[in-house]
Amino acid sequence: MRFLSLRRARSRLRKSTSTTGLFGRSYASVTDADLDFFRGVVGADHVKTSPEDLESFNTDWMKKYRGASPAAVLPSNTDQVSRLLRHCNERRIAVVPQGGNTGLVGGSVPAGRAGVGEVVLSTSRMKSVVSFDPLAGVLTCEAGCILENLDAYLAEQGFAMPLDLGAKGSCQIGGNISTNAGGLRLLRYGSLHGSVLGLEKK
Ligand SMILES: Cc1cc2nc3c(=O)[nH]c(=O)nc-3n(C[C@H](O)[C@H](O)[C@H](O)COP(=O)(O)OP(=O)(O)OC[C@H]3O[C@@H](n4cnc5c(N)ncnc54)[C@H](O)[C@@H]3O)c2cc1C
């Protein structure tokens, strides 16, 4: 059995001229009917398809990697995420989640080439704090909350996020957890995954 690094596999997919996707799986191209479905779920304003609108979704913070996503979809809640992913799964459309897009290794940049690029599922609109229990010290929030905003919210109540890093003004808690981000408070509070009590997965 032969394994490819994710980076090499993505690079290979970007150069690919066939419809074969990552790890030998083939993915469907996004059609007008798919875009209509996305618009029906999240609203027309939250499905980005123009080259200008897609520019920031198709490249990373360092401008080192470049993708070719045909669409970025911005749901506002987990129910919408669920409906989008169910549709993409049934249609075999490749999807990449994107938070603040500050990752330094290209994980948030859509792989693929024009026509069969991954759809970007951006969590940027999912930025609500659901609850905070000061007795238990448990914060419940949506995936798109920006780390710095969460820290400021908690500071007002005498608490702090167990994570601090240079990209805190842009990175999102979903991306932080996905990457198990370290940073300035790692030695004091330990690995971020150790502070996560649960995730709502769709
Ligand atoms: C100036 C600067 C300083 C940094 N300092 C540090 C540091 O000290 N320590 C450190 O570890 N990193 C650091 N980073 C890297 C980066 O900020 C972290 O990896 C951060 O956790 C990424 O969060 P994000 O929201 O930007 O995620 P993205 O870059 O958007 O995504 C990162 C990965 O997570 C996935 N993802 C995003 N959201 C979700 C979700 N809701 N569900 C599932 N998967 C998801 C993406 O598909 C991608 O694979 C730094 C980056 C910069 C630019």
The ligand as an ORCA input file, in Angstrom:
! r2SCAN-3c Opt
* xyz 0 1
  C       0.571     34.866     12.040
  C       0.209     33.417     12.271
  C       0.561     32.827     13.469
  C       0.250     31.492     13.707
  N       0.615     30.935     14.893
  C       0.310     29.656     15.143
  C       0.680     29.049     16.401
  O       1.291     29.666     17.262
  N       0.322     27.761     16.602
  C      -0.369     27.039     15.660
  O      -0.684     25.873     15.906
  N      -0.729     27.587     14.475
  C      -0.412     28.864     14.192
  N      -0.776     29.424     12.993
  C      -1.513     28.621     12.009
  C      -3.054     28.821     12.041
  O      -3.397     30.079     12.515
  C      -3.705     27.756     12.903
  O      -3.492     26.494     12.309
  C      -5.207     27.969     13.115
  O      -5.651     27.019     14.078
  C      -6.025     27.798     11.842
  O      -7.343     28.269     12.076
  P      -8.251     28.789     10.866
  O      -9.608     29.107     11.367
  O      -7.558     29.866     10.129
  O      -8.327     27.468      9.984
  P      -8.145     27.275      8.387
  O      -6.796     27.741      7.969
  O      -9.319     27.902      7.712
  O      -8.253     25.716      8.280
  C      -7.230     24.879      8.802
  C      -7.672     23.417      8.614
  O      -8.820     23.161      9.413
  C      -9.918     22.730      8.595
  N     -11.118     23.338      9.186
  C     -11.346     24.655      9.392
  N     -12.517     24.831     10.014
  C     -13.053     23.591     10.187
  C     -14.268     23.110     10.757
  N     -15.184     23.944     11.285
  N     -14.482     21.782     10.772
  C     -13.568     20.921     10.250
  N     -12.403     21.312      9.690
  C     -12.154     22.631      9.664
  C      -9.583     23.222      7.192
  O     -10.193     22.426      6.195
  C      -8.068     23.085      7.179
  O      -7.705     21.746      6.913
  C      -0.450     30.748     12.726
  C      -0.808     31.355     11.521
  C      -0.480     32.668     11.287
  C      -0.899     33.286      9.989
*
